[in-house]
Amino acid sequence: MPIRLDRYGSVLRKEISDILFKKMQDQGLGLVSVTHIKISKDVSQASVYFSVLGGDQEKAKVYRKLNDAAKFIKGEISRVIRNVTIPDLIFVYDDSLDRGVRMSQRIDEIIREDSSNR
C-alpha cells in the first residue's frame, strides 16, 4: 500500500475506533478492536478488519451489526474528515488473533509432550 493510503488507513482506523467506542457502545458490540484497514487504490472501498472477544455467535452478531452500521459510520467519518473521499466500508473479521492463540496452544502441547517423553 503506498504511504499516502497507509496514512489515510491509519486515520480511518482511529476515527472508526473512536466512533465504535463513543457513539456505538450501546449497540451491544462488546470489546471490538479495529486491527487494520485495506483501502482500494481508487479509495472507493475500505476493508475494515476487526476482532472481538467471544465465541462464533458473538463474532457473527458483531459482524452483522458493523456491516449494518457501515453507512452510519461513513457519515460520522465525513463529519470529521472533510474534503476527502470517504470509502465505502466493508467490515471483515480478522482471525489472525485466533490463529495466534491456536498456534500458541499447539506449541504448549508440543512442549508438554516433549517434556513427558524425556
N, C-alpha and C positions, 0 to 999 in steps of 0.2 A: 504494500500500500504506500503510495507516495506520502512524503512527510506532511503535506498540506491536508490530505484526507485523514492521516493518522492523528493530527492535531484536532481536526474537526470531530473525529470519532471520540477523542478524549473529552471534548467539550460536551458532546451529546451524551456521553456516558454519565458525566457529572450531573447534567440537567435532568436526565431521566431518573437517576438515583434520587435526586432531590424531590422530584415530583412524586415518585413512589413512596418516599418516606413522609413528605409533608402533606401531600394532597390526596393520597390514596391509602393511607394506613388503615382507614376504617373499612376498607373493602375486603378484609379477611385474607390478605395476601401472605401473611406470615413473614418470615425472615427471607426476603428476596434480595439477592445481590446481582447487580449487572456486572458480568465478568469481562466482556469485551464487545466491541461493535465492529462489524464489517460494512463498509459503505461502498455501494457500486460506483464505478468510475464516473458515471454521469450524475451522481448524487441523487438519483431518483428513489433509491431504496436503501434501507439500512437494516441489516440483520442484527438484532439486539440479543446477545447471548446472556442468559440469566441462570442462576442456580437458586435453589430453595431447599430449606430443611424439610424433611418429611418423606413419606412413602410415595408410591406411584400415584395414588389417588390425589394426594396433595399437589404433586407436580402437575398432574393433568388439570386440576382445578385452577391453579395459578396460571398455567399456560393459556387456558381459555379466557380467564379474566384479563390478562395482559393484552392478548390479541383483540379482545372486545373493546378494550380501552385505548387501543393504538391511536385512533383519531383524536381522542381527548388529549392524550399525552403529546401528540404532534402539535395540537393547538396551543397547549401550555408552553411548549418549547418556543413556538413562534412569537409568543408574548415577550419572551426573554431575549431571544436571538433574532434580531431584526435585519432586514436587507440581505438575508442569506437564504438559499433554498433549504427547506427542511424536508428531508426524505420521508417517504412512507416507511413506517416502522413495522417490522416483522419480528416477533419475539420467538426465540428458539431456545429450547432447554439445553444448557451446557452440561454434558455428562462427564466432563473431564475430572471433576471432583470425585464423582462416584467411581470412575476408573482408578483414580489415585488411591482411594480407600481400599478397593478390591486388591490392588497391587500390593499395598502395604500389608493387608491381611495375609495375602499369599506368601509374602516374604517372611512374615512372622511364623506361618505354618512350616515353611521350609526350615527355618532356624530351629524350631522346636523339634521337628523330625530328625534333623541332623544331630542335635544335641542328645536326643534319646537313643540314637543308633551308636553312640560312642561308648 
